[in-house]
């Protein structure tokens, strides 16, 4: 586990994380809803989160994704960070996604986490490139990416359906 300081760590997801993930998502529902797709009520249950964990663990064994949780000393999930949609072959590329508990924003933790994920993507997964996207107004996330060597490569109109609407996103990449 990567020690983030302040009693927090970053580790791969593991079976049994479902209840803690459900609690974290429920606790941060209002904080995340403007940045996330619309979620149905089942998403916030321990059962559904445990299914998502199982899918993530399986994707890791197939080298298609690497999902992590930010955890407190007590085991409380305080965020997630994910390397997803890994493409091998000529691309050796993946997408990066992350969020942190509302109580922890503005402390620089996500910059540390993104740096660790980029290193993991390069050294452990053998990737050449990471891509991330942000809503146009998500300046905090953009700063995290820029601090970590990502460059803005464009704007994708109506790129993802977020908060119930197809929304424009800035695209960023980092060559590893």
Secondary structure as a PSIPRED ss2 file (coil, helix, strand):
# PSIPRED VFORMAT (PSIPRED V4.0)

   1 X C   1.000  0.000  0.000
   2 X E   0.000  0.000  1.000
   3 X E   0.000  0.000  1.000
   4 X E   0.000  0.000  1.000
   5 X E   0.000  0.000  1.000
   6 X C   1.000  0.000  0.000
   7 X C   1.000  0.000  0.000
   8 X E   0.000  0.000  1.000
   9 X E   0.000  0.000  1.000
  10 X E   0.000  0.000  1.000
  11 X E   0.000  0.000  1.000
  12 X E   0.000  0.000  1.000
  13 X C   1.000  0.000  0.000
  14 X C   1.000  0.000  0.000
  15 X C   1.000  0.000  0.000
  16 X C   1.000  0.000  0.000
  17 X C   1.000  0.000  0.000
  18 X H   0.000  1.000  0.000
  19 X H   0.000  1.000  0.000
  20 X H   0.000  1.000  0.000
  21 X H   0.000  1.000  0.000
  22 X H   0.000  1.000  0.000
  23 X H   0.000  1.000  0.000
  24 X H   0.000  1.000  0.000
  25 X H   0.000  1.000  0.000
  26 X H   0.000  1.000  0.000
  27 X H   0.000  1.000  0.000
  28 X C   1.000  0.000  0.000
  29 X H   0.000  1.000  0.000
  30 X H   0.000  1.000  0.000
  31 X H   0.000  1.000  0.000
  32 X H   0.000  1.000  0.000
  33 X C   1.000  0.000  0.000
  34 X C   1.000  0.000  0.000
  35 X C   1.000  0.000  0.000
  36 X C   1.000  0.000  0.000
  37 X C   1.000  0.000  0.000
  38 X C   1.000  0.000  0.000
  39 X C   1.000  0.000  0.000
  40 X C   1.000  0.000  0.000
  41 X H   0.000  1.000  0.000
  42 X H   0.000  1.000  0.000
  43 X H   0.000  1.000  0.000
  44 X H   0.000  1.000  0.000
  45 X C   1.000  0.000  0.000
  46 X H   0.000  1.000  0.000
  47 X H   0.000  1.000  0.000
  48 X H   0.000  1.000  0.000
  49 X H   0.000  1.000  0.000
  50 X H   0.000  1.000  0.000
  51 X H   0.000  1.000  0.000
  52 X H   0.000  1.000  0.000
  53 X H   0.000  1.000  0.000
  54 X H   0.000  1.000  0.000
  55 X H   0.000  1.000  0.000
  56 X H   0.000  1.000  0.000
  57 X H   0.000  1.000  0.000
  58 X H   0.000  1.000  0.000
  59 X H   0.000  1.000  0.000
  60 X H   0.000  1.000  0.000
  61 X H   0.000  1.000  0.000
  62 X C   1.000  0.000  0.000
  63 X C   1.000  0.000  0.000
  64 X C   1.000  0.000  0.000
  65 X C   1.000  0.000  0.000
  66 X E   0.000  0.000  1.000
  67 X E   0.000  0.000  1.000
  68 X E   0.000  0.000  1.000
  69 X E   0.000  0.000  1.000
  70 X E   0.000  0.000  1.000
  71 X E   0.000  0.000  1.000
  72 X E   0.000  0.000  1.000
  73 X C   1.000  0.000  0.000
  74 X C   1.000  0.000  0.000
  75 X C   1.000  0.000  0.000
  76 X C   1.000  0.000  0.000
  77 X E   0.000  0.000  1.000
  78 X E   0.000  0.000  1.000
  79 X E   0.000  0.000  1.000
  80 X E   0.000  0.000  1.000
  81 X E   0.000  0.000  1.000
  82 X E   0.000  0.000  1.000
  83 X E   0.000  0.000  1.000
  84 X E   0.000  0.000  1.000
  85 X E   0.000  0.000  1.000
  86 X E   0.000  0.000  1.000
  87 X E   0.000  0.000  1.000
  88 X C   1.000  0.000  0.000
  89 X C   1.000  0.000  0.000
  90 X C   1.000  0.000  0.000
  91 X C   1.000  0.000  0.000
  92 X C   1.000  0.000  0.000
  93 X E   0.000  0.000  1.000
  94 X E   0.000  0.000  1.000
  95 X E   0.000  0.000  1.000
  96 X E   0.000  0.000  1.000
  97 X E   0.000  0.000  1.000
  98 X E   0.000  0.000  1.000
  99 X E   0.000  0.000  1.000
 100 X E   0.000  0.000  1.000
 101 X C   1.000  0.000  0.000
 102 X H   0.000  1.000  0.000
 103 X H   0.000  1.000  0.000
 104 X H   0.000  1.000  0.000
 105 X C   1.000  0.000  0.000
 106 X C   1.000  0.000  0.000
 107 X C   1.000  0.000  0.000
 108 X C   1.000  0.000  0.000
 109 X H   0.000  1.000  0.000
 110 X H   0.000  1.000  0.000
 111 X H   0.000  1.000  0.000
 112 X H   0.000  1.000  0.000
 113 X H   0.000  1.000  0.000
 114 X H   0.000  1.000  0.000
 115 X H   0.000  1.000  0.000
 116 X H   0.000  1.000  0.000
 117 X H   0.000  1.000  0.000
 118 X H   0.000  1.000  0.000
 119 X H   0.000  1.000  0.000
 120 X H   0.000  1.000  0.000
 121 X H   0.000  1.000  0.000
 122 X H   0.000  1.000  0.000
 123 X H   0.000  1.000  0.000
 124 X C   1.000  0.000  0.000
 125 X C   1.000  0.000  0.000
 126 X C   1.000  0.000  0.000
 127 X C   1.000  0.000  0.000
 128 X C   1.000  0.000  0.000
 129 X E   0.000  0.000  1.000
 130 X E   0.000  0.000  1.000
 131 X E   0.000  0.000  1.000
 132 X E   0.000  0.000  1.000
 133 X E   0.000  0.000  1.000
 134 X E   0.000  0.000  1.000
 135 X E   0.000  0.000  1.000
 136 X C   1.000  0.000  0.000
 137 X C   1.000  0.000  0.000
 138 X C   1.000  0.000  0.000
 139 X H   0.000  1.000  0.000
 140 X H   0.000  1.000  0.000
 141 X H   0.000  1.000  0.000
 142 X H   0.000  1.000  0.000
 143 X H   0.000  1.000  0.000
 144 X H   0.000  1.000  0.000
 145 X H   0.000  1.000  0.000
 146 X H   0.000  1.000  0.000
 147 X H   0.000  1.000  0.000
 148 X C   1.000  0.000  0.000
 149 X C   1.000  0.000  0.000
 150 X C   1.000  0.000  0.000
 151 X E   0.000  0.000  1.000
 152 X E   0.000  0.000  1.000
 153 X E   0.000  0.000  1.000
 154 X E   0.000  0.000  1.000
 155 X E   0.000  0.000  1.000
 156 X E   0.000  0.000  1.000
 157 X E   0.000  0.000  1.000
 158 X E   0.000  0.000  1.000
 159 X E   0.000  0.000  1.000
 160 X E   0.000  0.000  1.000
 161 X E   0.000  0.000  1.000
 162 X E   0.000  0.000  1.000
 163 X C   1.000  0.000  0.000
 164 X C   1.000  0.000  0.000
 165 X E   0.000  0.000  1.000
 166 X E   0.000  0.000  1.000
 167 X E   0.000  0.000  1.000
 168 X E   0.000  0.000  1.000
 169 X E   0.000  0.000  1.000
 170 X E   0.000  0.000  1.000
 171 X E   0.000  0.000  1.000
 172 X E   0.000  0.000  1.000
 173 X E   0.000  0.000  1.000
 174 X E   0.000  0.000  1.000
 175 X E   0.000  0.000  1.000
 176 X C   1.000  0.000  0.000
